[in-house]
Amino acid sequence: MNDYERIQNAVHFIEEHLQNDLNITDIAAKSCFSPFHFQRLFQAISGFSVYQYIRNRRLSEAALLLEKTDRSILDIAINFGYGSQEAF
C-alpha cells in the first residue's frame, strides 16, 4: 500500500467519525504513520492541515443538515462538536 492509499484510508476514517472526537494520534494509527509524519504528508497531499480538513468537513455536513432538516442550529452545532451555536 502506498502513501496515497494510506492517507485515503485516514480520510475514510475521518469521514466515518466526523461527529466524534478525533485526534491526530488515532487517525495516524489508522494509516500506520507516526502523528508527525502523518500531518506533514496529509498537508502535502491535500493542501490542508488535518484539523482544517476536519473543520471544513464538519461545517459542510452541518450546512447540509441546516438546509435539509428542521433540526435546530444548537442541536446541529452540538452534534458536530461545538459547545454552543455561537461557537458554531
C-alpha positions in Angstrom: 0.0 0.0 0.0 1.5 3.4 -1.0 1.3 6.7 0.9 -1.7 8.0 -1.0 -3.7 4.9 -0.2 -2.8 5.1 3.4 -3.8 8.8 3.5 -7.1 7.9 1.7 -7.7 5.3 4.5 -7.2 8.0 7.0 -9.7 10.3 5.1 -12.3 7.4 5.2 -11.7 7.0 8.9 -12.3 10.8 9.4 -15.4 10.8 7.3 -16.9 7.9 9.3 -16.2 9.6 12.6 -16.9 13.3 11.8 -19.3 13.6 14.7 -16.9 12.0 17.2 -13.8 13.5 18.9 -10.9 12.9 16.6 -7.2 13.2 17.4 -4.1 13.0 15.3 -2.7 10.0 17.1 -5.8 7.8 16.4 -6.1 9.0 12.8 -2.3 8.5 12.1 -2.5 5.0 13.7 -5.2 4.0 11.2 -2.8 4.8 8.3 0.3 3.3 10.0 2.2 6.6 10.3 3.6 8.5 13.2 1.5 11.5 14.1 4.3 13.9 12.9 4.8 12.2 9.6 1.1 11.8 9.0 0.4 15.5 9.5 3.2 16.5 7.1 2.1 14.0 4.4 -1.6 14.8 4.8 -0.9 18.5 4.2 1.4 17.9 1.3 -1.2 15.7 -0.4 -4.4 17.6 0.5 -3.3 21.2 0.9 -5.0 21.3 4.3 -3.9 20.6 7.8 -5.7 17.6 9.3 -7.7 19.9 11.6 -8.6 22.3 8.8 -9.9 19.4 6.8 -11.9 18.1 9.8 -13.4 21.5 10.5 -14.3 22.1 6.8 -16.0 18.8 6.5 -17.9 19.2 9.7 -19.1 22.6 8.6 -20.1 21.4 5.2 -22.1 18.5 6.7 -23.7 20.8 9.2 -24.7 23.2 6.4 -26.4 20.3 4.6 -28.3 19.4 7.8 -29.3 23.1 8.3 -30.6 23.2 4.7 -32.4 19.9 4.6 -33.8 19.3 8.1 -35.8 21.0 10.7 -33.3 20.5 13.4 -32.3 23.5 15.5 -28.9 25.2 15.0 -28.0 24.4 18.6 -28.7 20.7 18.0 -26.6 20.5 14.9 -23.8 22.6 16.5 -23.6 20.2 19.4 -23.8 17.2 17.2 -20.6 18.3 15.3 -18.6 19.1 18.5 -19.3 22.8 19.0 -20.1 23.9 22.6 -22.8 26.4 21.5 -24.4 27.9 18.5 -22.2 31.0 18.9 -19.1 28.8 18.6 -20.6 27.2 15.6 
